[in-house]
Amino acid sequence: MKLNCTKVLILLVFCLNVSVLFSQSYWKRVETNSVRKARKEQRRVEPNVFKVFELDLEKFKSVLRKAPSREEDSKKSNAIVQFPNANGELQSFQVLESSIMDPVLANKYPMIKTYKAFGINDPTASMRFSVTQFGIHAMMLSGKQGAVYIDPYTSDLKSYMVYEKEALEGASQDFSCLQDEGVLLESIEVDKSSQRFAANDQKLRTYRLALSCTGEYAALFAGSGSVTVRKANVLSQMVITMNRVNEIYERDLAITMQFVANNDDVIYLDSATDPWMGEYNTKTAETLDDVIGVANYDIGHNFNTSGGGHAGCIGCVCVSTSKYSNHKGMAYTGSSNPVGDAFYIDYVAHEMGHQFGAYHIQSSIECFSGNGESEVEPGSGSSIMGYAGICDPNVQYHSDAHFNYISVKQILNYVKNGLGNECAQESVLVNQAPIANAGGDYTIPASTAFVLTGSATDVDGVETLTYSWYQNDAAPSGKVGKPQSTWDTGPLYRSLLPSDSPKRYLPKIEDVLNGNLTPTWEVTPSVTRDLNFAFLVRDNGSGIGNGIGQTDADLMKVTVNAAAGPFTVTSQNEEGIFWSHGDTEIITWNVAGTTANNINTSRVNILLSTNGGETFDVVLAENTPNDGAQEIVVPDTPALSCRIMVQPVGNIYYAVNSHPFALDYEIVCVQYDSGNLGLAIQDAVTNGQQGVVLSSSLNISDSETIESTVVYTDITHTWVGDLFVELKHPNGEVKATLYNRNCNNGQDDLDVVFNDEGGAITCANPVSGTFSPQTPLNEFSGLGSNGEWKLEISDFSPMDYGTLNSWYIELCTLTDSSLGVDKFAANKFTIFPNPNKGEFTIKLNSLSGNDIKVDVYDVRGRLIYKKSFTNSSDFSQTIGLNNVQSGMYLVTVNDGERSATKKIIVE
């Protein structure tokens, strides 16, 4: 109960600061072209998508001065700050000052500050950021989005770039991990089968870090000035690096590293006089032992520009018995460009992971290594202990900011049961570990998608929890190429960033909806085999205490039986299907041996998605026999994009139909005719050069969203091989070429219907029939129909004459057949203005007393707005749709007793 009170108190602190929070304006969104005059920071790996914000640094720092130290009682913090996310939105965080330097070192370099923050409006979010003479550097981790980074964009430190890790698609840096994974301590060489994952034990383990650097590394950052100034600059870059590394170690492992008091003594500014001559392992250990003192640090490391990394051991933190084998100070990480998260996370966090007892997780034969239980990710791997971007086949360019389950298990085993337990400074946490539940084991049919669903409890609350499902099948030997459905051992499924959902669809539901059960890194097996999975739960610090995370994991197994499957839906698998509510429809599926073969599914549920497959929350039939066919009554839920799912009762596999279809919608086609025109087509003056363009317009007042387009032209002209015919949309940007001098052998006239479904043009004389245009007419699909359409014709040769006699456009749209029944008609239900710019007002009379629910869908059936409002007898509410494209949208209003859907047009 005390912990719950803590959370209430934190919430009260937040509420008391709301007025301060919303008056903050130190971040300002700007366009990149508005900061071109300032010199950009040089980056080797540039994100391809990012947003730029200007920062009032002094105003920002004034808020940070209120932040208490993490060692103090965090409940007293009234420092609430905002950071932009990758979508350009500002998120609120509670902030604690969290130094990663010994107090002596921190007092010597007061310009270097680091902070810990945890999310308020996104409880799954946590972050660490630094404030130094090099500006703000931040890493935000969340279960609702990918890892987000904030770095200086301009060298004047006034503008900052905000981006997700996925945006770093540049070539990998010059790096190779040289660690020999046969080098390990006896203390961690134990029976692997006896090692069950142990939850965190409510302890923060702090290790003293001695981080040295070569003169070459220092030269990149030192600048000019006194020795103290130059060392401060180098130390700042080291702190920026380790602050980000610590964020992951604190979240996943409850481990933090703190610079030793005299760390600046091993910052060497001159490459001519530093101790290193190309060998880094032994020399680093010797240097740290001699300068820092062998008893005065727990983990040692060196930064250089060599382009490689070597931990010197697997599990040697705290070990000081020998400088020449497993020694705590032998590790190094080198790169010619040692900045950015390609360096911090991919390489530094990786090498230190080895020092803490973790092995490589990649399974590619090109870089196969590990200890026989760790090679659990396909290809290069994508978590920290993998080789993302530097080993074919590469899953992605860079590592994601998380440790795989097997890495967490190995590191926790070392720091709790191995020599890593001998030197850590332990402190008791208020935060308690969650309890993970992966569920039971299942047998499923081959070549069939499935979904894993875990659960977790936490006495501190579950709102901060994030979840990861990891396949836990080590490859017995190096795998050649990308995963194949016929592999009966090793990993088929890649690792993913932690999510706020305890479910994982395998493959991703988007791929299944597209009919792909074997996307490159999530391959559904077609053979009999076992798939072992680990369900790892992170509490991300629970938003209390000092924000140090706790974890727990649970295991389960999926057995694939190739005597059954594939389990498939066989109905509603054609285009052009339309359902009407109240009708009876038949759903069919291939049982495929699932009633036997140790699967034993006797009953299934049949579900409907009305948003294209994002959710399946409409039950069409429940607990019906698994016999391959079921009649259902179509519900009264109008939708543009419906999908069917058949799922077993008591199992995890499922199947969906292959094509979306509409419910209570129908295609309505309207023909807009020019009438008789008799417009002359002027000859070209010079052969091969375009003549004067004839432009004929059709003004369409109907404002609908186009589903498909057909165009007819009646042109009298000798030698139509001279003609170019084009249709332009009213927006002036989208156009389609109908005819481009196709028939050039004396053919006359164009009496042609242009339709994307038509065949190739037949050059008869005259040219007549239904043909496909030169460029597809579906370019107009999804656009509005209203405005001035233009048919433009030009001649490319003299001596031939012609006339545009007439033409028409046929526009087909999807229309909600239920819209004619306004269930609020007697209650003065109106939406205005319509058309609008994305902002409109809903008015109605409702006596239900229930909340008014407003949902807005786009033409593909995707929910783009959802909100509930307090009821009043005369309801009036203005709705704003942010950043929506022009087109048709459906607004559904429900007061618990009645509902209605109206169409709006956004211009």
N, C-alpha and C positions, 0 to 999 in steps of 0.2 A: 504493500500500500504506500509505503514511503516513496518508492520509485515513481509511482503514478503521480504523487504530489509534486515530485520534482518536475515531471513533465508539465503539470499544470502551471507551476511557477515559471517555467521557461516560456510557456504560452503567454502568461501575464506580462512578462518582461517584453515580449514581442508586441503585445497589444499596447503597452504603455509607450512604445517607441514608434507606433504607426505614424503619428504626425511627423516625427523626425524622418522616418523612412521615406515617406512619399514626398517630402520636401527636398530630398537629396537630388542633386542634378549634376553630380560630378562626371557621369557618363553621358556622352552625346553621340548618337549614331550619325555617321557622315559617309558620304560616298568616296570611293577610292580616288576618283579624279579631283576631288577637292583638296587632297593632301599631296598632290604631285610636286609642289614646290619644295616640300621638305625632303631631305635625303632619307631614302628607305634603308632600314637595317638590311644588311646582306645575309641572305640565307641560301644554303646550297639546295635544300629541299623545301620548295615553296608549296603551300597548300593550293589546290586548284579552285577551292571554294572557301571564301572567308568573308567576314564582315568587319568593318573598321569602325572603331569608336574613339572619340577624343575623350581624354581623361583630365579632369582638374585634379592633379596629383596632390596639391597642398590641401584641398578640401577633403580629399579622400583620406589623407594622413591624419587630418584633424579628428575624423571619426575613429580611426584606429587607435588614437591615444587613449580612448576610453576602454580599450580591450584589456581585460586582466590577463595575467600570466596563466598558462595552462596548469601550472602547479597550484594555482589558487582555486577557490570555489567558483566553478564556471557558472553557477546559477546566478551570480551577481553581475554577470556581463550585461551591459546595456549597449554594446557595440553591435549594431545591426547594419550590415553593409549589403550593397547590391553588386552583382556581377552580371554582365551580359552572357547569354548562352549562344549557341551556334545559330539559333533561329532569330537572334536579334532581340530577344526578350530579356528583361532584367529579372534576376532571381535574387531572393533575399537569403542572407546567411547570418547566423550568429557566429561571432569571431572571438577567438582567444589568441593572444600572443603565445607562440610556441617555438621557442628558440631551439635550434639544433646545434648550438655551440656551447661548450663549457662556459660558465659565467665569466671566467677570466678572459677568455677569447672574445666573448660577446661585449664585454666592457671595453676592450681594446679597439673593437671595430663597431661602434654604435650605429653606423650608417647601414648595417646589414641586419635586417629584421625578417623573421619568418612567422607565419600565422597558420592556425588551423581553423577551419570553418565547417559548419554543418548546416544543411538546408532547412529552411523554415517552410516555404510553400512547396518544396519538393523534399520530403523527409528522407528519401533515399540518397540524396546528394551529399557529398562531402568533398572537401577540397583543402589543399595547402597552397599558399601563395607566399611569395617573397617580395619585399620592398627594399631595393638596394640602389646604389648609384646608377645601375643599369635599368631602373624602372621597375615595373610590375611584371612578374612571371607567375602564372597560375595554372593549375590543373584541376579540373572539376570532374569528379566521377559520379555517375548516377545510374540508377536502374531504368530510367525513363529515356535516356539518350546515350549516345556514345561518349567516350572520353572527350572533354572539351578543353582546349588550351587557349590561353591568353598570353600573347607575347608582344613586345614593342614592334610597331610597324614602321615608325620613323625614328631616326637617330636623335631627334630632339625630345623623345620620350613623351610626346603629347598625344600621339595616336597609337592605337593598339589593334592588333588583328585577333579575331576570335574565330576558331575553326575546330572541326572535329578531326580526330586522328585519321579517319577514313579519307580525308581530303588530301593527305600526304601521299600522292601517287607518283612521286619522283623516283628515280633510280636509287637503289640502296647505297649506303655509304661503303667505304673501303674497310671491310671488317671481316674477320674470321676468328671464331672462338677456337683456340688451340688447346683447350683443356683435354687432357688424357683422362677418360673416365674410369680407367683402371686404378687411378691413384686415389685411394680413400683410406679412411681410418678404420681400424678394427671396431671402434665403438659404434659404427653405423652399419657394419657388415653383420646383419642379423637375419633370422629366418623371416623372409618377406611375408609368408603366409600368416605369420602370427601378428603382423602389424595392422591392427584395426585403427582407422582414423580416430583420433581422440580430440574431442572438442577443446576449444581454448579453455584455459583454467583460470580465467579472470585475473591474469597477470600481464602487465606490460613489461617486456624485457628490453632494457636499454643497454646498448653496446657502445663502448668508446671507439670512435673511428679516428684512425690516423691516415689522412689522405695526402699523399705527396704528389708532386708533379715535376716533370722535366722542364728545362729551360725553353724547349720548343713549344710546349703547351702554354707556359706562362707568357711567352712572347705574343701569343694571339690576343691576350686580354690585358696585359699589364699597363700598356700605355706609357705615359711619361710621368716624371715627377720623382719624388723621393722614393726610397726603398719601401717605406711604410705605405705610401700611396699606391705603389705598384702592387705590393702584396695584397693590399685591400681589394684592388680590382680583381686579382686572380682568385682570392678567397671568395669574393662575391659570386663568381661563376661556379666555383665548387659548391657553394651553398645553394645556388639555383638548381644545380643538378641534384644534389642530395635531398633537397626539400621535396622534389617530385618523386624521387625514389622512395623516400620515407612515407609518402602518402599511400603508396601501394603496400609497403611492408606493414604499416600500421593497420590498414584496413583488412588485409588478408591474413596477417600472421601475428598481430599485436607485438611487432618488433619495431624499434626505432633506433637510429644511429646518431650519435652526438659527437661532433668534432672535439678532439682533445684540446686542452688548454693552450698548448704550444704548437698547434698545428701549423702556424705560419712559419715555424722553423724548418719545415720540410717542403716549403714552397720555394723552388729554385728558379731564379730569374734569368740565369745565364747558362745557355747550353754548353758553353765551353768549360764551365767549372762545376756543373752538376755531377752527381755520382754515376750517371748512367752512360754506358757506351754501347747500347744496342741490346743488352741483356737486362731484362726487367724483373724476373721472378726473384732470384737470389739477391740481387743488388737492392731491390726494394725492401726485402726483409732485413738485410744488413743495415740499411740506412735508417729504417724506422726503429730497429732495436737500439742502434747507437745514439740516435738523436732524440727520439721520443722516450725511449726506455722500454725494454721488453715487458716490464710489468705495468706499463702505463697506458696500454691500449689493448683492445680486444679483437679488432678487425683492422687490417691494414690494406691499403690499395694505392695504386699509382695511376695518374692520368698522364698520357703522352700522346704523340701523334703518329704512332707506328702503324696504325691500321689493323690492329688485332687485339685479342683479349686472351688472358690466361689466368685462371683463378689459382693455379698452383696446387689445387686439391679439390676433392669433393668432401666438404665438411672439415673445416680447420679453424673456424672461429674459436677463439680462446686458447688455441694450441700454440705453445711457445717452446717446445722441447728441442726443435731442430730448425735451423734456417734453410735446410737443403732438401727437405721432403715436404711433410705436411706442416706448414707453418702459417700462422694467422696473417702474416704480413707479406705474402709472396704474390698477391694478385695485382693485375693491372688491366686497364682498358685504354686502348689507343685509337685515335681517329684524327685525320687531317682537318676535320671540321667538327670538333667536339662540342657542339651546341644543338639544341632542339631535342625533341623527344625521340627522334631516331637514334640519338646517342644516349640520352638519359635512360630510356625505358628498354629499348632493344638490346643495348650493350652493357651499360653499367649495372642496371638491375639484374641482368642476366648473369654477369660474372659474379656479382655478389650472391646471387642465388646458389651458384656452385659452392661458394665459401660456406654457405649455411646448410649445405648438404643435398641440394637438388641436382638431378641429372637432366640431360637433354630429353625432350619429349617428341622430337620429330621422328618419322618412320621411313623417310625416303632413303633408298639405297645410296643416293648421292652423298648423304651426310649422316648415315645411320650410326647412332651411338646411344648410350644409355646403360641401364643396368639390368635389363630384362623385364622390368615392370613399368618403366617410365615411357616407352616409345608408343604413346597412346594417341598421338595426333597424326592425321594423314599428311603426306607431303612434307613441306617445310615446317608444318605447325604454325600456329599464330599466337599462342600465349607466350609469356616472357621467356620461358626456357626453351623455346623453339628457335628456328632459323629463318623466320619470315623474311623474304626478300633476298636471301643469299644462298638458297639451295633449291634447285629444281626438283620436283615441280613446286613452285611457290604458291601458297594459299593466298597470300597478299604481300604487299610491299613491306609492311612494317608490323611489328608485334603489337598486339592489343595489351592494354594495361591491366592485366590480371594474371595470377598464377593458376595453372591447371590444378585440379584436385590432387593429382599425384604429386605435384611439386609442393603443395601446401602440406600434404601428408609427410613427405620426406623432410621438409624443413622443420615442422613441428616436432617430428620424432627426434631430430638432432638437437634442437634447443631445449627439449624437455627431458629426453632420455640419454642423449649423447654428451660429448664434451662441451657442446654449446651451452650446457646448463651450468658450467663451472664458473663463468665469469660475468654473467649478465647481472645487471642491477635490476632486481625485480620490485615492482610496486603493484599493490592490489587495486583492481579496478572496481568501480561501482557497477559498471556495465556487466551483465551476465550473458553467457552464451545462449544462442537459440538452440532449439532441439529440432533436428531435421528428420523428416519421414518421407522416404522415397516411394513408399507403397510396396505392394507385393510383386511377385514375379509373374510373368505371363508367357503364353505360347501364342504366336500369331502366324498367319499365312505368309508365304513368300510373296515378293513383289507387291507388297501392300503397305501403304503409309500407316503411321501410328503416331500417337501423341503421348508423351510422358507427363504425368501430373503429380507433383510432390506437394507437401504441406510442411508447415513449421509453426512452432509456438515459441514465444519469448516472453518472459515475465516482465520485460521492459517495454513490451508492445511490439506489434508486428509491422507498424507503418513504415519503419526504416529498412525492413528486410529486402534483400535482393537474392536472386536465385540463379544457379547455374547447373545445367545438365552436361556432364562430360562422359563421352564414351571411355570406358576403362579397359580396353582390350589391347595389350601391348603386342606389337608386331614381333614374331619370333625371329625374324630376319628382315633385312632391308626390303622395302616394297618398291617395285619398279613402276614408275608413272603414277597416275592419279587413281583413286579408288575405283574398283570394278565391282559390279553386283555379284560376280561369281567368287569373290574372295571369301574364304571360309575362316580366315583368321585375320587379326589386325584391325586397325581403325578404318571405319567408313565415314564417320561423321566428325567434322571439324569442331573446335571449341568456339564459343561465342562469348561476348561480353556479358557480365551479369545483367539480369533483367528484373523488373518489378513484378513479373508474372512467374508463378511456379510451374507453368506449362511450357513444354517445348514440342512443337510439331516437327516430325522427322519424315521427309524433308520439310522445309518451310511450307506453310499452307499456301503461300503465293505460288510456289512451284507446283504443288499438287493441283491447284486450280487451273494451272496452265498445262496440265497433263504430263508434267515431267517428274517422274519418281526417281530419276538418277541424275540430279544436278551434280556438278563436278565434285563438290566437297560434302555432299550429303546424299550418299548413294544407298538406295533401298536394296537389301540383299535378295537375290533370286535363288539362293541355295540354303540348305539346312545349316544353321550355325547358331552359336550363342552370341548375344550382344550384352555386354556388361556395362552398366551405367552407374555413375556416382552423382548424387544430388548434393551440391554444396550450397549452404545457406550462409550469407554474410549479413551481419546486423548493422554494418557501417557506423558503428559507434553508438547506435541507438539515440543519438542526439542528446546524450547526457554525459556528465563527467568530463573527461578530457578528450572524448571523441575517438578513443581507440577501439578498433573493431574486434569482434569475436565471431567465430565461425563454428559450424558443425556440418557433418556430412553423413549421408546414409547411402547404402548400395542396393541395387536391384538388378534383375536379369531378365532379358527378353530372349526367348528361344524362338527362332524362325524355323518353321516346318515346311519344307518344300513339297510335301505331299498334299498341301493345301495352297490355294491361291492361284492367281491373284483374285482378291475380292474386289469386285467392281460394280458400279452402278451402270446399268445398261439402258435405262430410259432417259428421256429429256436430253438426248445427246445430239440434237440437230439444231441448226440455227433457225430463227423465225418462229419459235414456240411462244404462244401467248396463252396464259391462263386467265380465267374469270372466276371471281369469288363465288362460292356456292356450287360450282361444278364438281363432278367427280373425276379424278385423274388416277392413273395407275403408275406406281413406282415399281420398277423391276431392278433386280440385281443378281449378280452371279454369286451363288453361295460358295462355290469353289472349295468344297470339302471342309468348310469351317464348322459344321455340326459335329465333326469327329476329329481324328488326328491330334488328340490332346488339346485341341482348341475348344471344342464342345460348346459352341455358341448356339443356344437354342432360340434366343430371342434378340431382336434388334430394336433400336429407336430410329425413326426417320425424322430428320430435322430440315428446316428451311432457313436459308439466309436471304434477307431482303436487301443486303448491302454489298452484293458482289462477292461474298465469302469472308468478309471481315469477322462476322459473328454468325453463329447458327443458333438463334434463340427462339425460333418458332417451332413448336412440336407439331408435326403432321400425324405421327403415329407413335405410340409409346408401348414398349414391351410386346411388340407384335412378333409372330413366329418368323424365324429365319428360314423362310421357304422360297424366297426369290421374288415375291410379288405381293403388293399391298395396295388396295384402293384407299384413297384419301379424299377428303372434302377440302377444296381450296379455301383458305381463310380470307378474311376481308382485310388484307394488308397490301395495298397498292405499292408496287415496287418496279423499278426499271430493270434491275439486275439481280435475279434470283438464282440460287444454287441449291442443290439437294445433297444432303449428307446421310448416309446410312452407317450407323455405328452399332457395334454389338453391345448388349447389356452385360456388364461385368468383364469387359476386355478393353484393350487400348487401340486396336486397329480401326480403320474407317475407310470409306471411299466416298467420292463426290462425283456428280455427273459432269460431263465434259464441256457443256456450253451454258452460258447464262441465258435466262429467259425472262420475260416480262409477266407481271401479274396485274390484271386490271388495266393494262395498257393495250393500245392497238395502234397499228401504223395507219396514218392518214396521209394520203398524197393529194396535193393540190397543184393543178397546172396553171401557170401564169403565161398568157399568150400575148404576143406582140400585136396580133392582128396583121392586116395587110400593110406592108411598108413600101415596097418598090424603091428601095434606096440603092443608088448607084455605087458600085465598087470601082474606085478610080484605079487606072493602070499605073504601074511603075514607070518612071521616066527612063531608067537605065536597067538593063537586065541584071538580075541578081541583087538589086538594091530595093529595099522596102519602099513602097509607094505611100501615099497619104492613107492614114488609117481611118476606116469607116467605123464609127462607134454608135451602136444602137442601145438604148437604155430601156430597162423595165423597172418600174418602181413598185416595190412590194411593201404593203403596209402591215401585213400579218407578221407578228413577232413571235416566231417559234424557233426551236432549236433543231437544226437540220440533222436528220438521220441518214438520208441518202439523196442523191441528186441525179436527174436525167435531163439532158438538153437535146432539143431538136432544132435543126437548121434546114431551111428551104432556100437554097442559093442556086440561081441560074448563072452559069459562067462557063465559057469555053476554056478548055485546058486548066482544070482545077489543080494541076500540079504547080501552079503559080501561087496558090492561096495559103495564107496563114490565118487560123481562126482561134481566138482565145476568149475565155469567159473570166470576168473579174468580179470578185465579191464586193459588196458595198463598203467593206472596211478599207479597200484600196490596196491591201497587202497580199491577200490570198488570191491565187488565180490558177486556172487549169488550161493547158493547151489542148484544144479539141482536135485540131487538124494542122499538120505542118508539112505541106507540099508532098503528101504521101504518094499520090497517084500522078505520075509524070510521063504518061504515055498517050496523051491526047484525050483523056477522059473528060467528060463534061458534067457539070451540075453536082451539087451536094444535097441530096434529099436523105438526110442521115439522122438517126437517133443515136446520140452518144450516151453510153451506159457502161459503167465499170464491169457489168456482168456480160457485156458483149464480147464477141470474138475480134480477131485482128481484121482490119479493114480489107475489104475485097474491092479491087480496082476494076470494076465493070464500067460499062458506059450506058447510062449514067451511073454515077456512084450512089447507090441506094441501099438502105438496110440499117441494121442495128449493130454498131461497132463500139469497141472500147476506145476512149480518147487517148491522145498521146501521153498525157499525164493524168493521174487518177482524179476523178471527181470527188472522191472521199476526202480530199483536202478541205472540203467545205463542211464535213461532218462535225457536229458539235458547235458550229458557229450559228449566229442568229440569222434569220431569214430576211428581216426587214431592211429596207434601204434601196439604193439604186444599183441594180446589176447592169453590167455592161458586156455586150458581145462586140468584140473588136475584130475586124477583118481587114487584111491588107494583101496587096498584090505585089509580087516580086518580078514581074516581067511585063513589058509593053505589048501592045497589039492584041490583047484579049480583054473582053469587056464582060461585066456581070452585074447582077442585081441581087440584093438581099430581099427576098420576097416576104419572109416571115420567120419567126423563131419562137420557141417557148422554153421555159424552165419548169420542170416538175420537181417539187420539193416534198419529200416524205418526212414526217415527224412522228415521234411516239407521243401519243396523247393518253392521259389517264382517263379511262372510261368511267371511273368513279367520281371524277371531279364534278360531274353534273349534279350529283346529289350532295347538297350542302347541309350537313347534319346540324349546323348552327344557323341555318337560314332564318329561323324565327327569332334568333337571338342577335341579329344585326352584326354578323361576322364580316368584317371588312379588313382588307390590307391595302394601304396606300403609302406613298405613291406607287404606282405600278404601270409602266416600268420605273426603275429606280437605279441609283448608283451603288447599291449594296446596303443602303439604310432605309428601313421602312417601319411603319407603325401598324400593329395589330390591335383592332378594337372588336370587342364582343361583349354580350351580356351573358353571364353564367351564374346560376344559382346553386351549383353543385356543392360549393364550399370546399372543393378539393383544389390542390395546386393546379395551375395551368401549365402544361408541358408543351414546349415549342421545339420541334425538330425541323431542321432544314436539310434537304438532300439535293445533291447535284443530279444531272441527267444519267449518270452511271449508277445511281442508287447509293452513293457513298454519303454517309452522315457527315456534314460539315459544321453543324451547329446543334447544340443540345443544351437546354436550360429549363429549369422550373421556376415559376413565379408565383407569389402569393396571390390567391384569388381575391377578386373584388367584384361586386355586382356589375359595375361598369369597368371592365378590364381594358386598359390601354397601356401598351408597352412598345417602346421603340427598340428595334433589333438592328444591330450593326454586324454585317458580315465583313470581316477584315480580309483584304487582299484576295478577293475572289475574282475569277475571270468573268467576262460578260457571257450571258447565256441564260437558259431557263433553269429555274430551281423550284422545288416543291416544298411548301411550308405546311407542316402538319401540326394542328393544334388539338389538344386533348384535355378535357377538364374532368376526366374520370367517369363521366357519364356519356359524353358525346365526343366525337372527333370529326375533323374535317381537314381536307387537303386542298390548298389553293396553289395555283401556279403563279410565279412571279418571274419577271424578266429583269435581269441586271444588265445595264448598258455600259 
